[in-house]
Amino acid sequence: MSLELAAESLTLWMRGRTLVQALDMRVAPGEVWCVLGPNGAGKSTLLRTLAGLRAADGGRVLLGGRDVAGYRPIELARRRGFLPQTIVDAFSLTVMEAVMSARHPSLPFWAWGERDTGSAGRALHTFELEALADRDVMTLSGGERQRVNIAALFTQDVDVLLLDEPLSSLDLHHQMKTLHELMLAASTQGKSVVYTVHDINLAFQHATHAVLLDGKGGALAGLKDEVVTSEHLSAAFHHPIHGVMLGDELFFRAGRLHGAPP
């Protein structure tokens, strides 16, 4: 049964600065939330707090109705997956081994090392990594390594997926592929998804809900059509952002700076 992830009156501080003040949000099974905001606004801090990797400075985070602070690490790893911005490889693994390692939290101790690669194989196929299965992860390009990270998260097979800048280093095709698969996991498997991203248009096309941070404590959360608007974006990013219609689809365009060439 899929779990709801919720923040109640969540407050986040960093070095004496308020990043988020009294944020309320509920991520239900089947929903995909994008987190938007300027650099330093607290997107990564919010995601780490939702993942239970950082204590809230006020309010609380609930997973399945239970405060994440009360979970043991192994319990959290069986319920939610977290993809950080950066993963540093300390030693060599093949791509298959790296993806298979995500299954360990769900296995009893005596089953570690089992060779049932079904879920890992499916993830490699989904993210077009089958030809790299035997490659050492330390020989991969940045984009290839990021796809391995995402495949490992899918192999973990948890109810809640939290991804911090999952599109980093990916080319356009694999950005679209990743966002498509996240939407599909939510709509067909009832997963709850939250990801941070810089590209407003990609986020708007591949989310049901949004959180918009302004870096001064302000945080809007709700349906994407209500949160991601020209007015709200311009205020959060401190730059004019205009909505334009292309056919029947809405896109957002940043206004040019004064004095810029035509």
Long-range contacts (C-beta under 8 A, 24 or more apart in sequence): 2-29, 2-30, 2-159, 2-190, 2-191, 2-192, 3-29, 3-63, 3-64, 3-79, 3-80, 3-159, 3-160, 3-192, 4-28, 4-29, 4-62, 4-63, 4-64, 4-65, 4-192, 5-50, 5-61, 5-62, 5-63, 5-80, 5-160, 5-192, 5-194, 6-61, 6-62, 6-63, 7-49, 7-50, 7-59, 7-60, 7-61, 7-62, 8-59, 8-60, 8-61, 8-62, 9-58, 9-59, 9-60, 10-46, 10-49, 10-56, 10-58, 10-59, 10-60, 10-61, 11-56, 11-57, 11-58, 11-59, 12-42, 12-45, 12-46, 12-49, 12-56, 12-57, 12-58, 13-57, 14-42, 14-45, 18-216, 18-217, 19-45, 19-46, 19-213, 19-215, 19-217, 20-45, 20-46, 20-213, 20-217, 20-219, 21-217, 21-218, 21-219, 22-58, 22-59, 23-59, 23-211, 23-219, 23-221, 24-221, 25-209, 25-211, 25-221, 25-222, 27-160, 27-192, 27-193, 27-194, 27-209, 28-192, 29-159, 29-186, 29-190, 29-191, 29-192, 30-186, 30-187, 30-190, 30-191, 30-192, 30-208, 31-186, 31-192, 31-193, 31-208, 31-209, 32-182, 32-183, 32-186, 32-193, 32-194, 32-195, 32-206, 32-207, 32-208, 32-209, 33-193, 33-194, 33-195, 33-207, 33-208, 33-209, 33-210, 33-211, 34-194, 34-195, 34-196, 34-197, 34-203, 34-204, 34-206, 34-207, 34-209, 34-210, 34-211, 34-224, 35-194, 35-195, 35-196, 35-197, 35-210, 35-211, 35-213, 36-196, 36-197, 36-200, 36-203, 36-210, 36-211, 36-212, 36-213, 36-228, 36-233, 36-236, 37-212, 37-213, 37-214, 37-215, 37-236, 37-237, 38-213, 38-214, 38-215, 38-236, 38-237, 38-238, 40-215, 41-213, 41-214, 41-215, 41-236, 42-213, 42-215, 43-164, 43-196, 43-213, 44-85, 44-164, 44-165, 44-196, 46-196, 46-211, 46-213, 47-82, 47-162, 47-163, 47-164, 47-194, 47-196, 48-82, 48-164, 50-162, 50-194, 51-76, 51-80, 51-82, 51-162, 52-76, 52-80, 53-82, 63-160, 74-105, 77-105, 77-156, 77-158, 78-105, 78-106, 78-158, 79-158, 79-159, 79-160, 80-158, 80-159, 80-160, 80-161, 80-162, 81-153, 81-156, 81-158, 81-160, 81-161, 81-162, 82-162, 82-163, 82-164, 83-149, 83-150, 83-153, 83-161, 83-162, 83-163, 83-164, 83-166, 84-164, 85-164, 85-165, 85-168, 87-145, 87-149, 89-137, 89-138, 89-145, 92-136, 92-137, 92-138, 93-136, 93-137, 94-133, 94-134, 94-135, 94-136, 94-137, 95-124, 95-129, 95-132, 95-133, 95-134, 95-135, 95-137, 95-140, 95-148, 96-120, 96-124, 96-133, 96-134, 98-137, 98-148, 98-152, 99-123, 99-124, 99-129, 99-148, 99-151, 99-152, 99-155, 100-155, 101-152, 102-152, 102-153, 102-155, 102-156, 103-155, 103-156, 103-157, 105-156, 106-156, 106-157, 119-155, 119-157, 120-151, 120-155, 123-151, 123-152, 123-154, 123-155, 124-151, 126-151, 126-154, 126-181, 127-151, 127-154, 127-174, 127-177, 127-178, 127-181, 128-174, 128-177, 141-169, 142-169, 143-169, 143-170, 143-171, 143-174, 145-169, 146-170, 147-174, 147-178, 150-178, 154-181, 154-185, 159-190, 159-191, 159-192, 160-191, 160-192, 160-193, 160-194, 161-185, 161-191, 161-192, 161-193, 161-194, 161-195, 162-194, 162-195, 163-193, 163-194, 163-195, 163-196, 164-195, 164-196, 165-195, 165-196, 165-197, 165-198, 166-195, 166-197, 167-197, 167-198, 167-199, 167-202, 175-199, 175-202, 176-202, 179-205, 179-206, 180-206, 182-206, 200-228, 200-233, 200-241, 200-252, 201-251, 201-252, 203-228, 204-228, 204-250, 204-251, 204-252, 205-249, 212-236, 228-252
